[in-house]
Amino acid sequence: MRYPASEKLEIIRIIEQSHLPARRTLDQVVIPRRTFYRWYDRYLEGGPEALTEIVLRCGGQGGSPTFASRFCTVRDRPVQCR
């Protein structure tokens, strides 16, 4: 299930404000620890804007990327289209 950035931020705030250990709180909200810490790392690096999902689509016919669209930039990092 994909969560919108607003829900990810809300979950991060719940975990930060909880008096319980993070593991226990994540079990209660049913979010895998790996998923949460991936969100949390992105949040710490780039703030709430970094929690937005980016869908990258390459151009070309039949879904195959053209030469010009094989490399794109996502959050200032080069990404190769597949």
PyMOL commands that set and color helices and strands:
alter all, ss='L'
color gray80, all
select helices_A, chain A and resi 5-17+22-29+33-46+48-51+61-63+67-69
alter helices_A, ss='H'
color red, helices_A
select strands_A, chain A and resi 71-74+77-80
alter strands_A, ss='S'
color yellow, strands_A
deselect
rebuild
show_as cartoon
